[in-house]
Amino acid sequence: MANSFYVKLIAWVKCTSSPEVKEEPPLGTCYFEDTRNEAVVYIFLAMFESVILILTVYKRVHDYKNFQSGIVVTLYHDGMFYMLCILGITLANVIIGAALPSAYSDMLDALQLVIHSVLASRILFRIRDSNERIHEPSMSVTTMELDCLRPPTMSMSGTGTTTQI
C-alpha cells in the first residue's frame, strides 16, 4: 500500500528544469508540474461566490429595503463589499491560471487568503462598532447631567480671577 502511494507521488513529480524546456535538469532539481485544471476550480468558485453575492443583494433589497438598523445595514453593506473583493481576486486567479504559464498559477493564492481574513475581520469589527454606537448614551443627556453638576464659577489657580465656563 505504501509502495503504491510512492509510485503515484513519483508519477506526479517531474524532475526537469522547466515545463517548456525539454533538456536534462541538474541533479537534485525537482518541481511539481501543474496543469490548467486550477483555472477550472477557480471558475466554479467564482460562480459560487457570484450566487452568494446575488442572494445577499436580493435578501437586502427584498426583505430589508426600509430597515434602518445599524447592525443589519453594516452586515449587508460589508458582506456585499467582502463578496465583491473576494470575487475580484478569484477572477484574477482564473485569468492567471488560464493565461499565464503554470509556474505563475499559485501567484495570488496567498493574497486571496489574506484578503479573506482581513475582510472577514473588518466585518466583525464594524458590527461591533455599530453595536457600541447603539448602546452609547446620547450627548444631550450627558451634557444636561454635566451642566447640573458644574459650579457656576470656577477659580483658575495662580491668577486669582474668577472665570465663567
NORKA-V984427 format. One record per pair of residues at least 24 apart in sequence whose C-alpha atoms are under 6 Angstrom apart, sorted by the first residue. I is the first residue (numbers start at 1). GAP is how many residues later the second one is. If there is no record, write none. Layout:
i: [I,I]
gap: [GAP,GAP]
//
This chain:
i: [34,39,39,39,42,46,46,53,70,71,71,78,82]
gap: [68,55,58,59,52,41,44,30,60,56,59,45,37]
//
